[in-house]
Amino acid sequence: MDKKVLVVSEYAIGDYHAPFREFGTATTDSTLLWHDPESIALVVFTGGADVSPSLYGEEAATATHCVPRRDIYESISFQRAKTLNLPMVGICRGSQFLNVMAGGKLCQHLDGHNIWHDMTIIGNRNFEVSSTHHQMMLPPPDAKVIGWSTRKRSYVYLGEGNKALKPTPKIEYEVIYWPNLRAIGMQYHPEAMQENSRGFRFAAELVKKYLLEEV
């Protein structure tokens, strides 16, 4: 069977498939979740507009800009993938979306993450990653933190009503694993990096280690 990497998008696939091409050919045909789920090797949620704060019980801050139609479309795809126990990956907005689906919340605005910067991972290793976001995952208690910004880059952490988050996040989250969802979120952009870079290769390594090793 020709395995597929389902990029959940009503628009173009872009380069989001690139770090995961070894797992299958790219498709945006989400109807496969219903008529041919056995063909799906991996489900990928991509970057873009902010996740609607209504999905995590908050009002939108001034800097939060959403596309409700997209939230509905992706929520339906997510629920079906979860029911099927398919492995899922989120990149940038996609990681934030999965974090919300896992029961977490978001920092609705921070600064300092619209530039390449170093990320530290478990084992105290670090490497440079491509970063371009103004929101951040605030993971639920049962999530596993795999990567974080090597140094805190933001002086501002805002929630609903543009109020400062309290307590202030101790770290700036970059990679999260949600065992109960069989899902991983990468706040950085591996698809924007050179294929021989550590960050690009790390994306596929995460899938193999956390999502596929028990299959």
C-alpha positions, -999 to 999 in steps of 0.1 A, spaced: 0 0 0 12 35 -8 13 52 25 3 88 28 13 118 50 -19 137 54 -12 175 56 -45 188 71 -50 219 50 -77 233 27 -49 252 9 -15 242 -4 8 216 13 38 240 11 69 224 25 53 209 56 56 174 42 93 177 36 107 166 70 83 136 69 86 124 33 102 91 43 69 81 59 48 85 28 37 107 -1 19 140 6 -18 145 4 -43 171 16 -73 148 11 -87 146 46 -116 124 34 -90 96 36 -96 97 73 -130 82 66 -128 62 34 -92 49 36 -76 55 70 -53 25 66 -33 44 40 -24 72 64 10 69 80 11 104 97 -12 134 101 4 168 100 -12 201 112 5 232 98 13 268 106 -9 298 100 -35 319 119 -39 318 156 -60 291 173 -93 305 185 -91 311 222 -127 298 226 -112 263 222 -94 267 255 -119 288 273 -105 323 268 -113 356 251 -90 368 223 -63 392 232 -56 422 209 -28 405 191 -47 372 185 -61 368 150 -81 337 141 -99 319 112 -129 301 128 -135 281 97 -101 266 99 -105 257 136 -137 238 127 -122 220 98 -91 210 117 -111 200 148 -131 176 128 -100 160 112 -83 159 146 -112 141 163 -113 115 136 -75 109 137 -76 106 175 -104 80 172 -83 61 148 -52 64 170 -32 78 141 2 95 149 -1 133 146 25 161 143 19 198 146 42 225 133 40 261 147 2 269 148 -3 231 144 17 225 177 -5 251 195 -36 235 181 -26 200 193 -17 214 227 -52 229 230 -67 196 219 -46 179 246 -61 201 273 -35 228 274 -37 266 269 -17 292 250 2 323 258 -16 346 235 14 369 229 52 369 235 81 384 217 116 374 206 105 344 186 105 358 151 141 349 145 164 319 144 175 309 178 190 280 198 168 252 212 178 229 240 164 193 240 164 165 266 200 154 273 211 191 274 219 192 236 212 223 217 210 235 181 197 264 160 161 263 147 139 285 125 113 303 146 85 327 136 56 328 161 41 352 186 21 326 207 34 297 228 21 264 241 13 261 278 12 223 281 -11 203 303 4 184 333 6 150 315 26 164 286 63 156 282 86 186 274 112 176 249 126 210 237 127 246 249 144 279 239 179 278 252 175 312 268 143 330 275 138 355 247 106 373 257 100 399 283 62 398 277 38 369 282 2 379 277 -31 361 281 -67 371 276 -75 407 281 -39 415 274 -31 406 310 3 393 319 4 356 326 8 347 362 29 328 371 54 337 344 64 307 323 96 292 336 107 282 301 97 289 265 84 257 251 94 244 217 87 207 214 60 188 234 49 152 234 13 142 243 13 105 250 -25 102 253 -29 117 219 0 99 202 11 134 191 41 157 190 42 195 186 71 214 172 69 252 177 99 257 154 98 253 116 118 222 105 104 225 69 121 259 66 156 245 74 182 228 53 177 191 49 211 183 64 205 205 94 200 191 129 166 207 132 152 192 100 164 157 108 152 160 144 116 162 132 116 127 117 136 114 146 109 125 170 82 107 149 102 75 149 110 76 186 78 87 202 50 79 176 61 48 157 84 27 179 56 9 196 37 3 164 
